[in-house]
Amino acid sequence: MSHVVSISVEIRDLQALQKACQRLGWTFRQGQQTYQWFGRWMDDSPIPAHLFTPERTAALQAMPREERIAAMNEFLGHCNHAIAIPGCHYEVGLKHYGDHYKLVWDFWEGQMNQAMGTGGGPLLQAYAVEKAKLEAQRQGLPCTESILEDGTIKLQLVEA
Amino acid sequence: MRIIEVTVAPNGDISVETRGYQGSACFDPRITALEEALGRLGNGQPTDEYWVAFTQQQEVNA
């Protein structure tokens, strides 16, 4: 069937992630258990809900301030892998959730904010492209890449 | 020629479009493997090409 499917990218493949980092000129630090950030939850921004279940987010929001700060300080700064970005003091952490990883970073550093964009777009895009290319290679399908003016990347996998 | 086109937006959103896959190729496991490898699947829509093939099949069956 000829069809169109939309997909929300999920980071599951560390080889593809490593290639994504190389593509961006970043450094993947496999197995690094901490990532650089401000080091203290100031409680002056919303709880990063994508890192928690809705129930946990609600519980954190309902906590007394000091208790919430302690919980967030315990949670943040720890990861399964990390990514270093040239020119940034802070790092990106990857936290393992079931079959995939979620990205966590401190947006307060301007350089980091610029590199990661809104929602980590540049890294997610690079990962998706590299993952698709690896899958094409695995299936023996030739793959060509083109970059459109708006930054969208198109891959064509051709089956003769 | 059969083509799988993967489009990745700057925010990481992905769309996969297949062209030239008709009839029994509709459940090609390699396409499914690619789609599932990339992430969580959203809605899928058949393309016009699918409906052409579907209509032709209906006419054959009639």
Backbone of each chain as ProteinMPNN parsed JSONL, in Angstrom:
{"seq_chain_A": "MSHVVSISVEIRDLQALQKACQRLGWTFRQGQQTYQWFGRWMDDSPIPAHLFTPERTAALQAMPREERIAAMNEFLGHCNHAIAIPGCHYEVGLKHYGDHYKLVWDFWEGQMNQAMGTGGGPLLQAYAVEKAKLEAQRQGLPCTESILEDGTIKLQLVEA", "coords_chain_A": {"N_chain_A": [[0.856, -1.187, 0.0], [0.563, 2.132, -0.852], [1.283, 4.816, 1.179], [1.017, 7.352, 3.772], [2.65, 8.02, 6.762], [2.726, 9.431, 9.986], [5.216, 10.008, 12.437], [6.306, 10.043, 15.778], [9.392, 10.802, 16.886], [11.468, 8.57, 18.728], [14.123, 8.065, 20.888], [16.044, 5.302, 20.75], [18.195, 3.889, 19.899], [21.497, 3.656, 20.427], [23.676, 3.685, 18.745], [22.785, 5.068, 16.51], [22.316, 7.468, 17.781], [24.882, 8.21, 18.492], [25.945, 8.649, 15.962], [24.326, 10.756, 15.229], [25.241, 12.712, 16.966], [27.858, 13.0, 16.035], [27.295, 14.034, 13.552], [26.343, 16.534, 14.223], [28.545, 17.618, 15.342], [28.885, 17.221, 18.002], [29.614, 15.62, 21.208], [29.153, 12.355, 22.148], [28.72, 10.873, 25.215], [28.956, 7.986, 26.259], [27.519, 6.1, 28.827], [28.059, 7.948, 30.806], [27.133, 9.099, 33.908], [26.198, 11.402, 35.012], [25.148, 14.764, 34.278], [26.164, 18.037, 33.344], [24.694, 20.838, 34.867], [22.863, 23.657, 36.202], [22.766, 22.904, 38.815], [21.138, 23.218, 40.957], [17.78, 23.157, 41.725], [15.737, 25.831, 41.175], [13.142, 26.373, 41.421], [11.742, 28.191, 39.934], [10.632, 27.862, 37.528], [8.39, 25.979, 35.362], [7.595, 22.555, 36.26], [9.329, 20.079, 34.449], [7.299, 18.462, 32.591], [7.402, 16.407, 30.717], [9.174, 14.581, 31.623], [8.057, 13.131, 33.594], [5.388, 11.05, 34.91], [1.918, 11.942, 34.503], [0.713, 11.826, 36.998], [2.871, 11.959, 38.774], [3.873, 14.434, 38.122], [1.751, 16.046, 38.953], [1.831, 15.481, 41.671], [4.335, 16.536, 42.365], [3.875, 19.219, 41.835], [2.042, 19.773, 43.779], [3.423, 19.6, 46.121], [4.938, 20.996, 49.131], [7.093, 23.832, 48.737], [9.866, 23.567, 49.562], [10.108, 20.833, 49.803], [9.595, 20.033, 47.214], [11.761, 21.18, 45.885], [13.849, 19.693, 46.966], [13.196, 17.16, 45.983], [13.402, 17.559, 43.212], [16.085, 18.272, 42.987], [17.247, 15.887, 43.626], [16.441, 14.333, 41.516], [17.264, 15.595, 39.098], [20.276, 16.062, 37.131], [21.234, 13.527, 37.109], [21.816, 10.739, 34.969], [21.75, 8.333, 32.225], [23.365, 8.394, 30.031], [25.339, 10.939, 28.407], [25.608, 14.08, 26.626], [27.926, 16.218, 25.184], [28.249, 19.568, 24.164], [29.989, 21.623, 21.962], [31.267, 24.676, 23.213], [29.401, 24.919, 25.167], [28.877, 24.894, 28.627], [27.124, 23.466, 30.19], [25.501, 20.208, 29.922], [23.756, 17.722, 27.915], [21.522, 15.376, 29.214], [20.691, 11.903, 29.042], [17.98, 10.065, 29.877], [16.846, 6.894, 30.796], [13.838, 5.437, 29.871], [11.79, 2.879, 30.016], [11.638, 1.532, 26.871], [13.011, 3.505, 25.617], [14.867, 6.641, 25.429], [14.806, 9.741, 27.206], [15.397, 13.21, 26.773], [17.193, 15.509, 28.769], [17.932, 18.733, 29.824], [19.474, 21.762, 30.961], [18.007, 24.669, 30.317], [18.837, 27.146, 30.897], [21.337, 28.083, 30.293], [22.492, 30.121, 27.778], [23.857, 29.378, 25.363], [23.432, 26.658, 25.261], [20.698, 26.578, 25.056], [20.383, 27.685, 22.545], [21.659, 25.775, 20.964], [20.142, 23.442, 21.388], [17.631, 24.248, 20.735], [14.027, 24.578, 20.464], [12.644, 22.198, 22.425], [14.644, 20.326, 21.825], [14.967, 19.928, 19.112], [17.074, 20.017, 16.965], [18.78, 17.86, 17.71], [16.983, 15.705, 17.806], [16.142, 15.65, 15.158], [18.555, 15.054, 13.818], [19.068, 12.568, 14.934], [16.856, 11.047, 13.999], [17.291, 11.084, 11.238], [19.777, 9.758, 11.041], [19.09, 7.323, 12.147], [17.198, 6.378, 10.318], [18.855, 6.117, 8.082], [20.612, 4.132, 8.94], [18.819, 2.032, 9.154], [18.035, 1.779, 6.507], [20.447, 0.975, 5.408], [20.73, -1.452, 6.721], [18.703, -2.841, 5.54], [19.59, -2.955, 2.999], [18.969, -0.969, 1.171], [19.532, 1.587, -1.141], [20.243, 4.963, -0.255], [19.44, 8.358, -0.478], [20.163, 11.722, 0.453], [18.674, 14.878, 1.044], [18.62, 18.393, 1.732], [16.209, 20.698, 2.578], [15.174, 24.144, 2.016], [13.976, 25.145, 4.347], [15.191, 23.731, 6.309], [14.275, 21.195, 6.669], [14.886, 17.713, 6.314], [15.185, 15.375, 3.753], [14.995, 11.959, 2.999], [15.527, 9.544, 0.551], [14.725, 6.309, -0.051], [15.376, 3.81, -2.206], [13.926, 1.197, -3.929], [14.77, -0.97, -6.336]], "CA_chain_A": [[0.0, 0.0, 0.0], [1.241, 3.424, -0.775], [0.644, 5.518, 2.29], [1.813, 8.338, 4.517], [2.53, 7.799, 8.207], [3.473, 10.379, 10.815], [5.895, 9.294, 13.523], [6.995, 10.844, 16.804], [10.691, 10.154, 17.068], [11.862, 8.118, 20.059], [15.534, 7.662, 20.882], [16.193, 3.938, 21.28], [19.382, 3.266, 19.322], [22.65, 4.479, 20.812], [24.572, 3.831, 17.584], [22.227, 6.18, 15.722], [22.509, 8.689, 18.565], [26.289, 8.562, 18.351], [26.102, 9.213, 14.617], [23.657, 12.067, 15.252], [26.158, 13.639, 17.641], [28.964, 13.275, 15.09], [26.723, 14.885, 12.498], [26.194, 17.883, 14.762], [29.816, 18.059, 15.921], [28.78, 17.095, 19.453], [30.294, 14.429, 21.722], [28.308, 11.432, 22.908], [29.478, 10.302, 26.325], [28.23, 6.767, 26.63], [27.697, 5.609, 30.191], [28.278, 9.032, 31.778], [25.97, 9.012, 34.789], [25.749, 12.734, 35.431], [25.326, 15.803, 33.254], [26.356, 19.358, 33.923], [23.574, 21.788, 34.838], [23.061, 24.682, 37.216], [23.093, 22.154, 40.023], [20.15, 23.431, 42.019], [16.448, 23.52, 41.216], [15.388, 27.112, 41.794], [11.678, 26.394, 41.546], [11.24, 29.408, 39.291], [10.116, 27.498, 36.205], [7.469, 24.846, 35.5], [8.127, 21.189, 36.32], [9.408, 19.508, 33.092], [6.29, 17.399, 32.669], [7.699, 15.278, 29.829], [10.055, 13.636, 32.309], [7.324, 12.45, 34.662], [4.004, 10.681, 34.629], [1.018, 13.028, 34.916], [0.471, 11.717, 38.444], [4.061, 12.437, 39.475], [3.919, 15.882, 37.9], [0.749, 16.658, 39.84], [2.314, 15.347, 43.045], [5.425, 17.506, 42.545], [3.288, 20.559, 41.859], [1.268, 19.942, 45.018], [4.321, 19.534, 47.289], [5.49, 22.246, 49.657], [8.219, 24.285, 47.918], [11.158, 22.995, 49.975], [10.078, 19.399, 49.505], [9.7, 19.912, 45.755], [13.146, 21.504, 45.524], [14.683, 18.54, 47.333], [12.882, 16.062, 45.049], [13.942, 17.889, 41.895], [17.551, 18.213, 43.077], [17.629, 14.472, 43.627], [16.127, 13.767, 40.202], [18.046, 16.226, 38.025], [21.726, 15.906, 37.21], [21.59, 12.114, 36.951], [21.4, 10.238, 33.656], [22.374, 7.08, 31.796], [24.388, 8.824, 29.069], [25.325, 12.403, 28.3], [26.109, 14.665, 25.38], [28.602, 17.508, 25.353], [28.108, 20.444, 22.999], [31.081, 22.623, 21.977], [30.894, 26.033, 23.612], [28.425, 24.874, 26.276], [29.368, 24.321, 29.883], [26.135, 22.458, 30.576], [25.424, 19.052, 29.022], [22.445, 17.077, 27.753], [21.457, 14.047, 29.813], [19.7, 10.956, 28.501], [17.428, 9.218, 30.94], [16.202, 5.708, 30.233], [12.437, 5.213, 30.258], [11.292, 1.718, 29.277], [12.412, 1.15, 25.684], [13.602, 4.666, 24.957], [15.514, 7.652, 26.275], [14.32, 11.117, 27.143], [16.471, 14.201, 26.887], [17.011, 16.511, 29.811], [19.021, 19.719, 29.831], [19.179, 23.017, 31.629], [17.892, 25.654, 29.233], [19.202, 28.476, 31.387], [22.556, 28.526, 29.606], [22.083, 30.609, 26.461], [24.453, 28.589, 24.266], [22.737, 25.364, 25.261], [19.345, 26.859, 24.564], [20.509, 27.903, 21.107], [22.023, 24.504, 20.325], [19.074, 22.443, 21.507], [16.395, 24.777, 20.168], [12.822, 24.283, 21.228], [12.353, 20.764, 22.544], [15.729, 19.44, 21.377], [14.736, 19.669, 17.692], [18.245, 19.649, 16.157], [19.264, 16.519, 18.055], [15.963, 14.726, 17.397], [16.175, 15.552, 13.698], [19.782, 14.34, 13.434], [18.894, 11.16, 15.323], [15.889, 10.403, 13.094], [17.951, 10.911, 9.935], [20.797, 8.713, 11.143], [18.418, 6.044, 12.398], [16.614, 5.943, 9.043], [19.948, 5.708, 7.21], [21.085, 2.837, 9.428], [17.795, 1.04, 8.82], [18.146, 1.585, 5.051], [21.665, 0.184, 5.205], [20.441, -2.805, 7.202], [17.814, -3.484, 4.569], [20.238, -2.959, 1.69], [18.318, -0.009, 0.281], [20.296, 2.819, -1.36], [19.58, 6.1, 0.39], [19.988, 9.682, -0.804], [19.713, 12.741, 1.423], [18.668, 16.269, 0.586], [18.19, 19.343, 2.763], [15.364, 21.733, 2.001], [15.492, 25.506, 2.481], [13.494, 25.375, 5.716], [15.925, 22.873, 7.24], [13.744, 19.827, 6.615], [15.776, 16.761, 5.632], [14.462, 14.302, 3.058], [15.752, 10.783, 2.598], [14.822, 8.678, -0.398], [15.189, 4.931, -0.084], [14.854, 3.334, -3.489], [13.959, -0.247, -4.167], [14.691, -1.127, -7.803]], "C_chain_A": [[0.893, 1.239, 0.0], [0.521, 4.239, 0.289], [1.582, 6.556, 2.9], [1.569, 8.085, 6.006], [3.315, 8.882, 8.934], [4.019, 9.627, 12.03], [6.505, 10.296, 14.493], [8.298, 10.138, 17.138], [10.903, 9.764, 18.529], [13.299, 7.617, 19.977], [15.66, 6.303, 21.56], [17.543, 3.331, 20.92], [20.597, 4.157, 19.594], [23.64, 4.653, 19.66], [24.105, 5.005, 16.718], [22.427, 7.501, 16.455], [23.953, 9.174, 18.459], [26.542, 9.213, 16.99], [25.452, 10.603, 14.538], [24.571, 13.11, 15.887], [27.327, 14.001, 16.728], [28.503, 14.247, 14.014], [26.666, 16.345, 12.951], [27.514, 18.46, 15.295], [29.8, 18.024, 17.437], [29.458, 15.796, 19.898], [29.336, 13.593, 22.569], [29.158, 10.779, 23.987], [28.719, 9.117, 26.902], [28.561, 6.355, 28.065], [27.969, 6.706, 31.217], [27.006, 9.216, 32.603], [25.464, 10.359, 35.32], [25.912, 13.691, 34.257], [25.42, 17.155, 33.96], [25.083, 20.198, 33.79], [23.812, 22.812, 35.939], [23.364, 24.059, 38.575], [22.098, 22.309, 41.152], [18.834, 23.869, 41.377], [15.979, 24.775, 41.942], [13.882, 27.271, 41.993], [11.07, 27.671, 40.951], [10.778, 29.137, 37.857], [9.245, 26.249, 36.362], [8.211, 23.509, 35.607], [8.203, 20.66, 34.874], [8.542, 18.243, 32.983], [6.622, 16.194, 31.8], [8.576, 14.222, 30.498], [9.325, 12.795, 33.35], [5.963, 11.968, 34.166], [3.119, 11.866, 35.044], [0.775, 13.03, 36.423], [1.65, 12.292, 39.238], [4.197, 13.959, 39.316], [2.963, 16.593, 38.852], [1.219, 16.615, 41.292], [3.422, 16.367, 43.328], [4.877, 18.924, 42.661], [2.592, 20.84, 43.192], [2.157, 19.986, 46.265], [4.62, 20.921, 47.84], [6.796, 22.566, 48.915], [9.539, 23.588, 48.286], [11.241, 21.514, 49.653], [10.245, 19.176, 47.997], [11.135, 20.187, 45.295], [14.06, 20.311, 45.827], [14.458, 17.389, 46.347], [13.491, 16.323, 43.671], [15.476, 17.837, 41.905], [18.047, 16.776, 43.047], [17.467, 13.876, 42.237], [17.058, 14.309, 39.111], [19.544, 15.993, 38.233], [22.186, 14.465, 37.052], [21.059, 11.613, 35.612], [22.067, 8.897, 33.377], [23.508, 7.331, 30.795], [24.309, 10.349, 28.996], [25.898, 12.843, 26.956], [26.726, 16.023, 25.703], [28.515, 18.291, 24.046], [29.213, 21.49, 23.058], [30.562, 24.015, 22.34], [29.893, 26.077, 24.747], [29.087, 24.273, 27.509], [28.411, 23.221, 30.358], [26.108, 21.337, 29.536], [23.974, 18.582, 28.899], [22.531, 15.71, 28.418], [20.431, 13.187, 29.09], [19.259, 10.046, 29.623], [16.626, 8.093, 30.313], [14.79, 5.548, 30.796], [11.93, 4.044, 29.426], [12.18, 1.402, 28.095], [13.056, 2.348, 24.996], [14.238, 5.618, 25.976], [14.814, 8.999, 26.123], [15.485, 12.058, 27.394], [16.161, 15.169, 28.021], [18.221, 17.446, 29.782], [18.522, 20.987, 30.495], [19.18, 24.127, 30.579], [18.405, 27.032, 29.645], [20.466, 29.016, 30.717], [22.201, 28.893, 28.166], [22.587, 29.775, 25.303], [23.733, 27.259, 24.115], [21.346, 25.519, 24.666], [19.356, 27.011, 23.046], [20.776, 26.579, 20.387], [20.862, 23.52, 20.31], [17.74, 22.94, 20.947], [15.205, 24.479, 21.064], [12.608, 22.775, 21.25], [13.426, 19.839, 22.014], [15.655, 19.099, 19.9], [15.977, 19.253, 16.899], [18.753, 18.235, 16.441], [18.263, 15.449, 17.601], [15.966, 14.541, 15.881], [17.395, 14.732, 13.248], [19.655, 12.855, 13.775], [17.976, 10.437, 14.329], [16.519, 10.128, 11.728], [18.957, 9.761, 10.004], [20.174, 7.343, 11.393], [17.81, 5.5, 11.1], [17.71, 5.451, 8.1], [20.512, 4.347, 7.642], [20.104, 1.729, 9.04], [17.823, 0.74, 7.312], [19.346, 0.699, 4.733], [21.422, -1.271, 5.601], [19.589, -3.575, 6.192], [18.398, -3.51, 3.161], [19.602, -2.013, 0.688], [19.213, 1.222, 0.096], [19.521, 4.021, -0.834], [20.25, 7.404, -0.043], [19.369, 10.71, 0.135], [19.704, 14.113, 0.772], [18.117, 17.162, 1.695], [17.409, 20.466, 2.098], [15.688, 23.096, 2.632], [15.086, 25.758, 3.926], [14.182, 24.476, 6.745], [15.396, 21.452, 7.31], [14.722, 18.937, 5.847], [14.938, 15.634, 5.03], [15.429, 13.186, 2.708], [14.907, 9.995, 1.612], [15.493, 7.316, -0.412], [14.548, 4.289, -1.305], [15.026, 1.827, -3.602], [13.76, -0.458, -5.664], [13.683, -2.222, -8.176]], "O_chain_A": [[1.848, 1.345, 0.769], [-0.706, 4.334, 0.29], [2.769, 6.619, 2.582], [0.428, 7.954, 6.448], [4.436, 9.212, 8.546], [3.37, 8.733, 12.571], [7.138, 11.27, 14.085], [8.296, 9.005, 17.619], [10.568, 10.517, 19.444], [13.64, 6.834, 19.091], [15.423, 6.16, 22.759], [17.988, 2.373, 21.553], [20.708, 5.261, 19.061], [24.36, 5.649, 19.604], [24.907, 5.819, 16.258], [22.676, 8.532, 15.831], [24.219, 10.372, 18.351], [27.264, 10.205, 16.888], [25.962, 11.503, 13.87], [24.666, 14.242, 15.413], [27.734, 15.161, 16.656], [29.231, 15.159, 13.623], [26.907, 17.265, 12.169], [27.589, 19.636, 15.652], [30.592, 18.703, 18.091], [29.831, 14.97, 19.065], [28.788, 14.061, 23.567], [30.201, 10.196, 23.693], [27.966, 9.225, 27.87], [29.726, 6.275, 28.455], [28.099, 6.404, 32.403], [25.931, 9.46, 32.054], [24.433, 10.431, 35.989], [26.716, 13.453, 33.356], [24.836, 17.371, 35.022], [24.475, 20.253, 32.721], [24.882, 22.818, 36.548], [24.117, 24.612, 39.376], [22.188, 21.63, 42.174], [18.787, 24.819, 40.596], [15.84, 24.783, 43.165], [13.425, 28.2, 42.659], [10.034, 28.157, 41.403], [10.563, 30.064, 37.076], [9.343, 25.542, 37.365], [9.322, 23.364, 35.098], [7.223, 20.783, 34.139], [8.993, 17.128, 33.245], [6.186, 15.081, 32.094], [8.704, 13.104, 29.998], [9.894, 11.863, 33.918], [5.461, 12.424, 33.139], [3.536, 12.698, 35.85], [0.649, 14.085, 37.045], [1.468, 13.003, 40.226], [4.584, 14.666, 40.247], [3.309, 17.598, 39.472], [1.038, 17.571, 42.046], [3.449, 16.985, 44.392], [5.347, 19.724, 43.471], [2.555, 21.975, 43.668], [1.696, 20.365, 47.342], [4.565, 21.909, 47.108], [7.518, 21.654, 48.514], [10.241, 23.08, 47.411], [12.296, 21.001, 49.279], [10.94, 18.256, 47.563], [11.653, 19.498, 44.416], [14.936, 19.972, 45.031], [15.408, 16.726, 45.929], [14.031, 15.412, 43.043], [16.088, 17.403, 40.929], [19.118, 16.482, 42.517], [18.251, 13.022, 41.823], [17.574, 13.544, 38.297], [20.009, 15.76, 39.349], [23.377, 14.202, 36.883], [19.982, 12.016, 35.174], [22.844, 8.394, 34.188], [24.478, 6.576, 30.731], [23.347, 10.962, 29.459], [26.571, 12.085, 26.258], [26.133, 16.853, 26.392], [28.688, 17.734, 22.962], [29.371, 22.17, 24.071], [29.538, 24.463, 21.823], [29.567, 27.156, 25.244], [29.776, 23.257, 27.422], [28.84, 22.183, 30.862], [26.616, 21.487, 28.425], [23.098, 18.984, 29.665], [23.495, 14.973, 28.213], [19.426, 13.69, 28.587], [20.066, 9.347, 30.236], [15.824, 8.317, 29.406], [14.575, 5.527, 32.008], [11.665, 4.211, 28.235], [13.344, 1.042, 28.271], [13.592, 2.21, 23.896], [14.155, 5.425, 27.189], [14.303, 9.342, 25.056], [16.425, 11.742, 28.124], [15.019, 15.591, 28.206], [19.369, 17.007, 29.723], [17.321, 21.246, 30.578], [20.224, 24.474, 30.026], [18.408, 27.968, 28.845], [20.649, 30.226, 30.585], [21.669, 28.067, 27.424], [21.841, 29.491, 24.366], [23.462, 26.796, 23.007], [20.889, 24.692, 23.877], [18.46, 26.53, 22.353], [20.194, 26.3, 19.339], [20.636, 22.84, 19.309], [16.827, 22.148, 20.711], [15.348, 24.173, 22.248], [12.414, 22.154, 20.205], [13.149, 18.664, 21.772], [16.216, 18.091, 19.469], [15.942, 18.228, 16.218], [19.113, 17.503, 15.519], [18.659, 14.41, 17.072], [15.813, 13.427, 15.381], [17.282, 13.838, 12.41], [20.079, 11.994, 13.004], [18.294, 9.338, 13.875], [16.304, 9.07, 11.137], [18.981, 8.897, 9.128], [20.673, 6.327, 10.908], [17.9, 4.305, 10.82], [17.512, 4.465, 7.39], [20.848, 3.515, 6.799], [20.508, 0.634, 8.649], [17.656, -0.406, 6.897], [19.268, -0.205, 3.9], [21.849, -2.197, 4.912], [19.736, -4.785, 6.017], [17.773, -4.028, 2.236], [19.689, -2.237, -0.519], [19.612, 1.84, 1.084], [18.297, 4.087, -0.954], [21.472, 7.536, 0.019], [18.217, 10.589, 0.552], [20.624, 14.463, 0.033], [17.269, 16.75, 2.486], [17.895, 21.106, 1.166], [16.382, 23.179, 3.644], [15.761, 26.492, 4.648], [13.8, 24.462, 7.915], [16.009, 20.595, 7.946], [15.312, 19.361, 4.853], [14.102, 15.027, 5.7], [16.523, 13.421, 2.196], [13.708, 9.805, 1.822], [16.672, 7.188, -0.741], [13.323, 4.234, -1.418], [16.108, 1.276, -3.4], [12.693, -0.154, -6.197], [13.48, -2.497, -9.358]]}, "seq_chain_B": "MRIIEVTVAPNGDISVETRGYQGSACFDPRITALEEALGRLGNGQPTDEYWVAFTQQQEVNA", "coords_chain_B": {"N_chain_B": [[9.421, 1.378, -10.094], [10.018, 1.439, -6.611], [9.599, 3.593, -3.9], [10.62, 4.799, -0.762], [10.013, 7.533, 1.136], [11.454, 9.477, 3.533], [10.755, 12.077, 5.628], [12.116, 14.533, 7.629], [11.428, 16.919, 9.909], [12.702, 20.123, 11.131], [12.096, 20.131, 13.858], [12.156, 17.508, 14.517], [9.967, 15.973, 13.904], [8.571, 13.306, 12.056], [7.735, 12.094, 8.821], [6.677, 9.386, 6.875], [6.511, 8.387, 3.607], [5.284, 6.222, 1.191], [5.783, 5.132, -2.147], [4.568, 3.569, -5.044], [4.073, 1.104, -4.023], [1.93, -1.465, -4.195], [-1.055, -3.505, -4.007], [-0.271, -6.703, -2.819], [2.012, -5.786, -1.686], [1.372, -4.058, 0.219], [1.642, -4.634, 2.895], [4.324, -4.702, 3.422], [6.903, -5.914, 5.299], [9.323, -4.661, 5.656], [8.928, -1.957, 5.417], [7.284, -1.45, 7.574], [9.073, -2.166, 9.588], [10.99, -0.163, 9.342], [9.46, 2.114, 9.953], [8.654, 1.559, 12.575], [11.087, 1.468, 13.805], [11.84, 4.072, 13.933], [10.259, 5.444, 15.755], [7.347, 6.349, 17.647], [4.376, 5.438, 16.196], [2.044, 7.481, 14.447], [-0.974, 8.591, 12.981], [-1.86, 6.848, 9.991], [-2.23, 7.312, 6.51], [-3.735, 6.195, 3.55], [-2.382, 6.725, 0.274], [-3.34, 8.426, -2.817], [-2.578, 6.662, -4.747], [-2.902, 4.203, -3.565], [-5.667, 4.017, -3.479], [-6.281, 3.897, -6.185], [-5.197, 1.417, -6.852], [-6.806, -0.129, -5.181], [-9.369, 0.323, -6.228], [-9.071, -0.738, -8.758], [-8.713, -3.385, -8.067], [-11.197, -3.96, -6.988], [-12.752, -3.783, -9.282], [-11.817, -5.925, -10.732], [-12.659, -7.986, -9.137], [-15.416, -7.772, -9.361]], "CA_chain_B": [[10.345, 1.659, -8.995], [9.324, 1.701, -5.35], [10.362, 4.582, -3.134], [10.205, 5.187, 0.598], [10.545, 8.864, 1.397], [11.411, 9.839, 4.956], [10.919, 13.52, 5.786], [12.333, 14.864, 9.045], [11.332, 18.367, 10.12], [13.704, 20.634, 12.087], [11.745, 19.803, 15.25], [12.268, 16.065, 14.701], [8.766, 15.258, 13.438], [8.893, 12.451, 10.906], [6.666, 11.483, 8.042], [7.161, 8.379, 5.931], [5.583, 8.2, 2.499], [5.724, 5.192, 0.251], [5.227, 5.285, -3.492], [4.787, 2.418, -5.923], [3.746, -0.146, -3.335], [0.521, -1.763, -4.456], [-1.507, -4.885, -3.814], [0.249, -7.477, -1.683], [3.154, -5.06, -1.09], [0.848, -3.096, 1.194], [2.074, -4.966, 4.257], [5.754, -4.994, 3.338], [7.439, -5.833, 6.668], [10.485, -3.78, 5.742], [8.438, -0.586, 5.656], [6.836, -1.429, 8.977], [10.275, -2.2, 10.438], [11.579, 1.183, 9.29], [8.585, 3.05, 10.669], [8.681, 1.268, 14.012], [12.435, 1.762, 14.315], [12.015, 5.517, 14.082], [9.582, 5.981, 16.929], [5.955, 5.994, 17.937], [3.582, 5.705, 15.002], [0.799, 8.231, 14.539], [-1.979, 8.173, 12.01], [-1.435, 6.528, 8.636], [-3.24, 7.6, 5.491], [-3.418, 5.685, 2.224], [-2.254, 7.765, -0.747], [-4.213, 8.248, -3.976], [-2.105, 5.479, -5.455], [-3.522, 3.06, -2.928], [-7.08, 3.933, -3.865], [-6.304, 3.437, -7.577], [-4.993, -0.03, -6.812], [-7.964, -0.709, -4.513], [-10.482, 0.39, -7.165], [-8.801, -1.712, -9.82], [-8.936, -4.708, -7.485], [-12.646, -4.116, -6.873], [-13.287, -4.009, -10.627], [-11.442, -7.289, -11.1], [-13.49, -8.891, -8.336], [-16.841, -7.607, -9.696]], "C_chain_B": [[9.549, 1.974, -7.722], [10.222, 2.581, -4.466], [9.752, 4.756, -1.74], [10.85, 6.54, 0.867], [10.339, 9.204, 2.869], [11.692, 11.338, 5.062], [11.033, 13.841, 7.271], [12.386, 16.385, 9.199], [12.4, 18.828, 11.118], [13.368, 20.335, 13.551], [11.761, 18.301, 15.51], [11.039, 15.283, 14.264], [9.079, 14.52, 12.138], [7.62, 12.117, 10.15], [7.31, 10.532, 7.043], [6.1, 8.192, 4.86], [6.145, 7.131, 1.574], [5.062, 5.446, -1.091], [5.554, 4.029, -4.3], [4.518, 1.072, -5.264], [2.254, -0.408, -3.507], [0.225, -3.222, -4.119], [-0.882, -5.538, -2.605], [1.436, -6.779, -1.01], [2.701, -4.148, 0.039], [1.293, -3.39, 2.62], [3.558, -5.343, 4.271], [6.381, -4.829, 4.728], [8.643, -4.902, 6.788], [10.078, -2.331, 5.995], [8.005, -0.449, 7.114], [8.042, -1.387, 9.913], [10.924, -0.82, 10.493], [10.76, 2.149, 10.143], [8.677, 2.823, 12.179], [10.046, 1.578, 14.62], [12.601, 3.244, 14.625], [11.324, 6.079, 15.319], [8.164, 5.482, 17.06], [5.084, 6.413, 16.757], [2.315, 6.489, 15.313], [-0.181, 7.697, 13.52], [-1.344, 7.878, 10.656], [-2.571, 6.792, 7.669], [-2.832, 6.953, 4.181], [-3.285, 6.849, 1.24], [-3.232, 7.474, -1.885], [-3.873, 6.96, -4.718], [-2.745, 4.213, -4.884], [-4.952, 2.911, -3.414], [-7.233, 3.507, -5.32], [-6.19, 1.921, -7.597], [-6.214, -0.729, -6.229], [-9.149, -0.771, -5.481], [-10.308, -0.632, -8.276], [-9.087, -3.126, -9.321], [-10.434, -4.991, -7.38], [-13.268, -4.448, -8.23], [-12.99, -5.427, -11.086], [-12.36, -8.282, -10.396], [-14.954, -8.868, -8.771], [-17.27, -8.566, -10.821]], "O_chain_B": [[8.543, 2.682, -7.761], [11.42, 2.339, -4.316], [8.534, 4.845, -1.579], [12.073, 6.677, 0.832], [9.218, 9.218, 3.377], [12.746, 11.808, 4.634], [10.169, 13.475, 8.068], [13.285, 17.043, 8.677], [12.942, 18.014, 11.865], [14.266, 20.292, 14.392], [11.416, 17.862, 16.607], [11.065, 14.052, 14.255], [9.756, 15.039, 11.251], [6.567, 11.888, 10.745], [8.345, 10.833, 6.448], [4.946, 7.881, 5.155], [7.325, 7.142, 1.226], [3.926, 5.914, -1.162], [6.666, 3.503, -4.242], [4.714, 0.023, -5.879], [1.421, 0.352, -3.014], [1.126, -4.047, -3.968], [-0.946, -5.005, -1.497], [1.82, -7.137, 0.104], [3.519, -3.54, 0.73], [1.319, -2.491, 3.461], [3.983, -6.201, 5.044], [6.389, -3.726, 5.275], [8.952, -4.412, 7.874], [10.772, -1.581, 6.681], [8.319, 0.533, 7.788], [8.038, -0.662, 10.908], [11.353, -0.366, 11.554], [11.306, 2.902, 10.95], [8.766, 3.773, 12.957], [10.149, 1.909, 15.801], [13.406, 3.623, 15.475], [11.765, 7.088, 15.869], [7.822, 4.372, 16.653], [5.056, 7.581, 16.369], [1.612, 6.217, 16.287], [-0.212, 6.501, 13.233], [-0.415, 8.562, 10.227], [-3.734, 6.527, 7.973], [-1.699, 7.135, 3.734], [-3.995, 7.847, 1.361], [-3.869, 6.421, -1.919], [-4.746, 6.267, -5.239], [-3.081, 3.282, -5.615], [-5.398, 1.806, -3.724], [-8.202, 2.83, -5.665], [-6.965, 1.23, -8.258], [-6.618, -1.789, -6.709], [-9.847, -1.782, -5.552], [-11.257, -1.303, -8.682], [-9.629, -3.957, -10.049], [-10.888, -6.104, -7.645], [-14.177, -5.272, -8.328], [-13.812, -6.058, -11.749], [-12.781, -9.283, -10.977], [-15.666, -9.851, -8.567], [-18.433, -8.561, -11.226]]}, "name": "protein", "num_of_chains": 2, "seq": "MSHVVSISVEIRDLQALQKACQRLGWTFRQGQQTYQWFGRWMDDSPIPAHLFTPERTAALQAMPREERIAAMNEFLGHCNHAIAIPGCHYEVGLKHYGDHYKLVWDFWEGQMNQAMGTGGGPLLQAYAVEKAKLEAQRQGLPCTESILEDGTIKLQLVEAMRIIEVTVAPNGDISVETRGYQGSACFDPRITALEEALGRLGNGQPTDEYWVAFTQQQEVNA"}
